[in-house]
Amino acid sequence: QKVIKTFPTDTSIQKIGCFSARKIATLAQKSNTSLDISSVMLPILDAQRLLGVQIQKDSLDTIWALMGMKWELRPEELRELTVCTVETVKMNSGISSSGRSFRGDVVTSGMAVFADIFAEPVHAVRVLGMQKVERVIELVLSLIYACLDKFGNHPFIFSFGFSVLQRLCNVNDCHNLILRFGGIVAVIDGMAANGGTANIQEKGCNILRRLAAYHLEIKLTIVESDGVDAVLNNMMTHSANEAVIREACSALSVLCVDKQTRTFIIQQGGVLLLENAMEIHIGSSLIQENALDALCLLSSDADSEILLTSNII
């Protein structure tokens, strides 16, 4: 901490300091040791501002490692960290007015820090205030769209970005912000672009379920944006993954919102996929419960011919 603070403009010393701090954080986590990270984090943020691009990746990786120690930052420190991370990520996003090109490594590290900032979402939102939270949500979704449209696929950016959205879905005031900045399409298209990555599919289904949970209009928007297709594809590709299937069955039960959607799900093989999920994951009570909920809804008003074809009756 003293070395980092004493030589804030020496790139070599800062890189060595960051490396040492990451190693200490890793050892502390392994030994379950609690350390005050504030004394190290703030000098790193100061050096990052002074040296800019030269240490941005190192400093963000170090902060991420330090936050893994689960030390609760003071409110002013959490606000400082959030503002600094937003500035750094935006600077390297390729979509800001800075003129800098996209740096996927820096953006990935920044997204990882965002995910940890919102590990306790209710507390973080209360400390940061909605204005700062809005900046983070807008930036996260802008980067997901940028990766989809022009920067190519960066699975870790999607994974950490989905973690941020998933955690913020626990806060009611954040729902409208996620929707306003195009969260539904970003999540569905992100799932489609990362079909083989299980943790992205699990988080995507969870986000869709949480966004759809209380509003009929949002459920219909998800359905119209091919959300049902995303969930069904998920169930086919990751049929053996318990975590993915649990979220997929839960999302499907929420999205059985109207007769047209229920008929579409049945016609696309939804019943067979649910039955298959229940058979493969016979030991998971949550999958059994969620799948049965979905099956009950699907069979509630379907034509007899469709039910016979799908072996429901």
RAGIUR-V80591 format. One record per residue. N is the residue number from 1. PHI is phi in radians with two decimals (NA if undefined). Layout:
# RAGIUR-V80591
n: [N N]
phi: [PHI PHI]
This chain:
# RAGIUR-V80591
n: [1 2 3 4 5 6 7 8 9 10 11 12 13 14 15 16 17 18 19 20 21 22 23 24 25 26 27 28 29 30 31 32 33 34 35 36 37 38 39 40 41 42 43 44 45 46 47 48 49 50 51 52 53 54 55 56 57 58 59 60 61 62 63 64 65 66 67 68 69 70 71 72 73 74 75 76 77 78 79 80 81 82 83 84 85 86 87 88 89 90 91 92 93 94 95 96 97 98 99 100 101 102 103 104 105 106 107 108 109 110 111 112 113 114 115 116 117 118 119 120 121 122 123 124 125 126 127 128 129 130 131 132 133 134 135 136 137 138 139 140 141 142 143 144 145 146 147 148 149 150 151 152 153 154 155 156 157 158 159 160 161 162 163 164 165 166 167 168 169 170 171 172 173 174 175 176 177 178 179 180 181 182 183 184 185 186 187 188 189 190 191 192 193 194 195 196 197 198 199 200 201 202 203 204 205 206 207 208 209 210 211 212 213 214 215 216 217 218 219 220 221 222 223 224 225 226 227 228 229 230 231 232 233 234 235 236 237 238 239 240 241 242 243 244 245 246 247 248 249 250 251 252 253 254 255 256 257 258 259 260 261 262 263 264 265 266 267 268 269 270 271 272 273 274 275 276 277 278 279 280 281 282 283 284 285 286 287 288 289 290 291 292 293 294 295 296 297 298 299 300 301 302 303 304 305 306 307 308 309 310 311 312 313]
phi: [NA -1.14 -1.12 -1.08 -1.28 -1.34 -2.14 -1.20 -1.90 -1.66 -1.03 -1.09 -1.14 -1.12 -1.13 -1.14 -1.07 -1.11 -1.05 -1.12 -1.11 -1.11 -1.11 -1.08 -1.09 -1.11 -1.13 -1.13 -1.14 -1.13 -1.63 0.99 -1.68 -1.68 -2.28 -1.34 -1.52 -1.06 -1.15 -1.67 -1.11 -1.13 -1.08 -1.14 -1.11 -1.09 -1.15 -1.09 -1.16 -1.31 -1.66 1.07 -1.03 -1.13 -2.24 -1.03 -1.11 -1.06 -1.18 -1.16 -1.08 -1.18 -1.09 -1.07 -1.12 -1.14 -1.21 -1.16 -1.44 1.09 -1.38 -1.40 -1.28 -1.21 -0.90 -1.17 -1.26 -1.12 -1.15 -1.08 -1.07 -1.11 -1.07 -1.12 -1.20 -1.03 -1.06 -1.19 -1.12 -1.07 -1.07 -1.88 -1.46 1.31 -2.16 -1.72 -1.44 -1.20 1.47 -1.34 -1.36 -1.19 -2.10 -1.07 -1.18 -1.20 -1.07 -1.05 -1.11 -1.13 -1.12 -1.11 -1.13 -0.99 -1.04 -1.31 -1.01 -1.77 -1.06 -2.00 -1.08 -1.10 -1.10 -1.08 -1.12 -1.11 -1.28 -1.36 1.50 -1.17 -1.12 -1.22 -1.08 -1.04 -1.07 -1.16 -1.05 -1.06 -1.17 -1.04 -1.23 -1.08 -1.24 -1.08 -1.12 -1.12 -1.15 -1.17 -1.60 -2.53 -1.76 1.41 -1.41 -2.26 -0.93 -1.22 -1.13 -1.11 -1.10 -1.21 -1.09 -1.13 -1.09 -1.05 -1.12 -1.06 -1.22 -1.28 -1.14 -1.34 -1.97 -0.96 -1.14 -1.53 -0.98 -1.11 -1.15 -1.08 -1.19 -1.09 -1.63 1.44 -1.09 -1.12 -1.16 -1.05 -1.20 -1.13 -1.19 -1.13 -1.12 -1.11 -1.33 -2.24 -1.01 -1.57 -1.74 -1.08 -1.21 -1.21 -1.16 -1.06 -1.15 -1.07 -1.08 -1.12 -1.11 -1.05 -1.10 -1.17 -1.17 -1.50 -0.97 -2.08 -2.29 -1.05 -1.06 -1.20 -1.01 -1.14 -1.11 -1.10 -1.09 -1.16 -1.64 1.24 -1.15 -1.13 -1.02 -1.08 -1.19 -1.15 -1.06 -1.01 -1.17 -1.31 -1.29 -2.07 -1.05 -1.59 -1.57 -1.07 -1.12 -1.16 -1.14 -1.02 -1.22 -1.14 -1.09 -1.12 -1.12 -1.13 -1.15 -1.29 -1.50 -1.32 -1.60 -2.50 -1.07 -1.06 -1.18 -1.09 -1.10 -1.07 -1.08 -1.11 -1.11 -1.53 1.54 -1.06 -1.13 -1.10 -1.16 -1.16 -1.09 -1.11 -1.09 -1.16 -1.25 -1.20 -1.93 -1.07 -1.52 -1.69 -1.16 -1.19 -1.16 -1.05 -1.16 -1.16 -1.16 -1.13 -1.00 -1.13 -1.12 -1.08 -1.18 -1.13 -1.59 -1.15 -2.49 -1.34 -1.14 -1.01 -1.08 -1.18 -1.14 -1.16 -1.07 -1.62 1.08 -1.36 -2.23]
